[in-house]
Structure formats: structure tokens, C-alpha cells
Amino acid sequence: MTGTWRTDPFLTDGLLNRILADSTILYNLYKKHHRLVRGPLSHQLHLLLDKHAEEQLKVIDLVGERVHRLGGVAVADPRQVAEMTMVPRPPDGAEDVPAMLCRLLEAHEIVIGAVREAIERSAADRDDGTAGLLMGEVLRTNELQAWFVAEHLAAAPVVGV
């Protein structure tokens, strides 16, 4: 068996690849903010942002492999990722810490929304492998990361992004 028994293009080429693209952008946001964070909590945030970036790399790998196993072609080219993502492009350069954290929360909300939609779709298609991956790895990782980011933002003034 080749593993291509499921070829729902809406799931593989649509939702899963969008989750892959959004997760790739989220990873890059974490790395950007990791490099540019400043202020009294910079060391703590530097470590947290790097840890979250590494966890997003794991998500990216798992989702990309799932797309491939389902017979799709995982989005990998940066130009395709940029075209496919729903995560807004951040401004060039550094932002203040609350703006960075708000931007990360917004990206997590986008990923979580797409993941929940894909879980429903894969469950309806009786694709337990995809539903399990999305629930067990992707959703839980993003929810936990969003919670940690929100906790750091709770004491900081909220700014517009």
C-alpha cells in the first residue's frame, strides 16, 4: 500500500497545505521576534520564542508528511507559502514587544481556526489519521503556545497591530 488511499484535494491541497503555509509563517514570525526582542523580559522571551519556533518546525514537518502520505504535494516553496498563507505580513524591522506578541496571537488564531475546520472535514471523511494528527499535535501545540504568549501579554499594554 502506498499510503495514497485518501486523495481529497480540498483537504490535502487546500486545508492541510494552508495550515502548512500558515505554520511556516508562524515559525518565521517566532524566529523574527526571537532575534529582535528587547526590554526587561528579553532573555525570558528570547528563550520562549525560540522554543516555540522549534515546536512549530515539528508541526510543519508532521503536516507536510501527512499531505504527502495522502497523495498531495506539500507546499514548500517560500513564494507559494506567501501566496497561500492567511497570516498578515508583519512590518519590516523591529516592533515593540506587545505588538510582537499580539501579532503571534493573531497568527495562532488563524492557524487554530484552519485546524479546527480541517479536523471537522477529516472526521466527516473518516480520516482518523489526519484528525488525530491535527488534534494531537497541531491544535494542542498552537493552543498551548497561544496561552503562553497571552500570559506574557497580560501585564503589557495592548497595542494595535
C-alpha positions as CSV (number, residue, x, y, z in Angstrom):
1,M,0.0,0.0,0.0
2,T,1.4,3.4,-1.0
3,G,-0.5,5.5,1.5
4,T,-2.3,7.4,-1.2
5,W,-5.7,5.9,-0.4
6,R,-7.1,9.4,0.5
7,T,-6.9,12.0,-2.2
8,D,-9.4,14.6,-1.1
9,P,-7.9,17.6,-2.8
10,F,-9.9,20.0,-0.6
11,L,-8.1,18.5,2.4
12,T,-4.6,17.9,1.0
13,D,-4.2,20.8,-1.4
14,G,-6.5,23.1,0.4
15,L,-6.8,23.0,4.2
16,L,-3.7,21.0,5.1
17,N,-1.5,23.0,2.8
18,R,-2.9,26.2,4.1
19,I,-2.2,25.0,7.7
20,L,1.3,24.2,6.5
21,A,1.8,27.6,4.9
22,D,0.3,29.4,8.0
23,S,2.5,27.3,10.3
24,T,5.6,28.2,8.2
25,I,4.8,31.9,8.5
26,L,4.2,31.5,12.2
27,Y,7.6,29.7,12.6
28,N,9.2,32.7,10.8
29,L,7.4,35.2,13.0
30,Y,8.7,33.4,16.0
31,K,12.3,33.5,14.7
32,K,12.0,37.2,13.7
33,H,10.7,38.2,17.1
34,H,13.3,35.9,18.8
35,R,16.0,37.9,17.1
36,L,14.6,41.3,17.7
37,V,13.0,41.2,21.1
38,R,14.2,43.9,23.6
39,G,13.4,45.1,27.0
40,P,13.2,43.8,30.6
41,L,11.8,40.4,29.7
42,S,14.0,40.0,26.6
43,H,16.0,37.0,27.9
44,Q,12.9,35.1,29.0
45,L,11.0,35.9,25.8
46,H,14.1,35.1,23.7
47,L,14.1,31.6,25.1
48,L,10.3,31.1,24.9
49,L,10.1,32.4,21.3
50,D,13.0,30.1,20.2
51,K,11.3,27.1,21.9
52,H,8.0,27.8,20.2
53,A,9.8,28.1,16.8
54,E,11.3,24.7,17.3
55,E,7.9,23.3,18.1
56,Q,6.4,24.9,15.0
57,L,9.1,23.2,12.9
58,K,7.9,19.8,14.2
59,V,4.3,20.8,13.3
60,I,5.4,21.8,9.8
61,D,7.2,18.5,9.3
62,L,4.3,16.4,10.5
63,V,1.7,18.2,8.4
64,G,3.9,18.2,5.3
65,E,4.5,14.5,5.7
66,R,0.7,13.9,6.1
67,V,-0.1,15.8,2.9
68,H,2.4,13.6,1.1
69,R,1.0,10.4,2.6
70,L,-2.4,11.4,1.4
71,G,-1.2,11.8,-2.1
72,G,-0.9,15.6,-2.2
73,V,2.0,17.8,-2.8
74,A,3.1,19.7,0.3
75,V,3.7,23.4,-0.1
76,A,7.4,24.2,0.4
77,D,8.4,27.0,-1.9
78,P,8.5,30.3,0.0
79,R,6.7,32.1,-2.8
80,Q,3.9,29.5,-2.6
81,V,3.8,29.8,1.2
82,A,3.5,33.6,0.9
83,E,0.7,33.3,-1.6
84,M,-1.2,30.7,0.4
85,T,-1.0,32.0,3.9
86,M,-3.8,33.8,5.7
87,V,-1.4,35.3,8.3
88,P,-0.8,39.0,7.5
89,R,2.6,40.1,6.6
90,P,4.4,41.9,9.5
91,P,6.1,45.3,9.0
92,D,9.8,45.3,8.3
93,G,12.1,45.7,11.2
94,A,11.5,45.6,14.9
95,E,8.3,46.2,16.8
96,D,7.7,46.8,20.4
97,V,7.1,43.6,22.5
98,P,3.4,44.0,22.9
99,A,2.9,44.4,19.1
100,M,5.1,41.3,18.5
101,L,3.1,39.2,21.0
102,C,-0.3,40.4,19.5
103,R,1.0,39.5,16.1
104,L,1.9,36.0,17.3
105,L,-1.6,35.6,18.9
106,E,-3.3,36.7,15.7
107,A,-1.3,34.1,13.7
108,H,-2.2,31.4,16.2
109,E,-5.9,32.3,16.0
110,I,-5.7,31.9,12.2
111,V,-3.9,28.5,12.4
112,I,-6.3,27.2,15.1
113,G,-9.3,28.2,13.0
114,A,-8.0,26.3,10.0
115,V,-7.0,23.3,12.1
116,R,-10.5,23.1,13.6
117,E,-12.0,23.2,10.2
118,A,-9.7,20.5,8.9
119,I,-10.4,18.3,11.9
120,E,-14.2,18.5,11.2
121,R,-13.6,17.8,7.5
122,S,-11.2,14.9,8.1
123,A,-13.6,13.4,10.8
124,A,-16.5,13.7,8.3
125,D,-14.4,11.8,5.7
126,R,-13.5,9.2,8.4
127,D,-9.8,10.1,8.0
128,D,-8.9,9.3,11.6
129,G,-5.2,9.6,11.0
130,T,-5.4,13.2,9.8
131,A,-8.0,14.1,12.5
132,G,-5.7,12.6,15.2
133,L,-2.6,14.3,13.9
134,L,-4.4,17.7,13.8
135,M,-5.9,17.3,17.2
136,G,-3.0,15.6,19.0
137,E,-0.1,17.7,17.6
138,V,-1.1,20.7,15.7
139,L,-4.1,22.0,17.7
140,R,-2.6,21.3,21.1
141,T,0.7,22.8,20.2
142,N,-0.9,26.0,18.9
143,E,-3.3,26.3,21.8
144,L,-0.5,25.9,24.4
145,Q,1.8,28.3,22.6
146,A,-1.0,30.9,22.3
147,W,-1.7,30.6,26.0
148,F,2.0,31.2,26.9
149,V,2.2,34.2,24.6
150,A,-1.1,35.6,26.0
151,E,0.3,35.2,29.6
152,H,3.3,37.4,28.6
153,L,1.0,39.9,27.1
154,A,-1.4,40.1,30.0
155,A,0.7,42.5,32.0
156,A,1.7,44.6,29.0
157,P,-0.4,47.3,27.4
158,V,-2.2,46.2,24.3
159,V,-1.3,48.0,21.1
160,G,-2.8,47.8,17.6
161,V,-1.2,45.6,15.0
